[in-house]
């Protein structure tokens, strides 16, 4: 048997943490001296403590770890680890995206000295956007669900014998944006106009190109709205994004390009 201090040293976990794990019922000593209250741990408990420490490194909460340890289903344990791996991969992508944003922000400050000068880097023009024949899927969805709903559209392409033209995008209908659930229409352009779900009519749009991650797209939206108001225009329809260059082109995040379009008209027209 090991005293709490010795067990602490073997497993590289603090005595305070061992006491806490005991108190919440996650990991209890093999024996507690009735007279002194000292805790003692068995050699057979080392493996379990090392597993707890590993699961903590994987990002599981203590409650999740307790449930994992209570389960005797190895398959369920395996699937939970796979799910956590996917979650960590997503976090890594998000961190990479943020690092790219920070690098761009630093370059902007080095060039201009301005804290918010990066917001003025957008080139904006007003032009007539041609009509687009599209297959579409409109639903209340979260941004993280785009892949699921694009899958619905792409499953239809061979069944309906249509030819994608390389255009993909998203139209935002809600006045208030909610990343978790908004009224969004995903679109895939096709050549066969007669088979389209709808035709996006030609429209005068204020347009800019956003370079970088989708998480920083609000910078482009803010720049466009400011430009529209300062140049005598007003918004008259749902804004939309066209994904010009993406991760599917095997490009790093800083080279992704998204065309952002706001339908507009001259104020008072």
Beta strands, then each sheet from edge to edge (+ up, - down):
strand 1: 2-3
strand 2: 31-32
strand 3: 39-41
strand 4: 125-129
strand 5: 132-141
strand 6: 164-172
strand 7: 182-190
strand 8: 198-200
strand 9: 203-211
strand 10: 233-235
strand 11: 240-245
strand 12: 257-266
sheet 1: 1+ 3- 2+
sheet 2: 4+ 9- 12+ 10-
sheet 3: 4+ 9- 12+ 11- 6+ 7- 5+ 8-
end
